[in-house]
Amino acid sequence: MIKINGTGCDRVPTTPEAIADRRNQLVGNVSLFQSLDAVAFINDLPGMDAFRPEFLRRFEVDHPIRIPRSNPGAEDREYYIPFIEMSHELQAKLDYESKLDRSPENIGVLMADGEKQARVFLEQRQAIK
């Protein structure tokens, strides 16, 4: 999963454009986090003995998939749903309109940042194993 909207912001938006941009980010994140909560609930079902052991054995499922946490402040859980975030530096430069810009130059900047963030993400996951 690649998350393009920041969870937090460095300063309280005060201009109409900044307020609208932050509102757009929050709306996108609410939808994302609701979906992640649904996935987390489904993955919690085996831990809550929601499936009978004989059923799980048929599919060779004996525990939830262990996925390292993506947020250092997250509570301890059996698993985490990882995501790659846009770099803080690039997030700070983008506004609502720039996220809709499909020009080759803008796409190139986004792809380069995504590749850089993916390398960091994979290095961090490798260190956890």
C-alpha positions, 0 to 999 in steps of 0.5 A: 500500500502506498499512502500519499496523504500525510497523517499529520502536518507540521503546522495548522493550515490557515489559508483557505487553500491550505485548509481545503488541502488538509481537509482533502488529506483527512478525508482520504485518510479516514477512508484508508484507515476504515479499510485498514481497520476492516482488514485488521478485524478479519485478520484478528478472527483466527486469534479470537477463535472465530474459526474452528481449528479443524477448518483452519488445518484444512488450509494449513493456517495455524496463526495470523501472518506476522507483518511488522509495524509500519508506525513506530508508535503503534501498539503491539499486535500480532501483525501490521499492515505495512504501507509506504508513505511519500517522503515528508519533504515531498508531502510538504511541497504538494497541494491538492492540485499538484496531486492531480497533476498528470504531467510527465514531470510531476509523475516523474517526481512522484515515481522517483520519491516512491522508489526512494521510499520503497528502498527505505521500506524494504531495508527496514522490513529486512532489518526486522526479520 
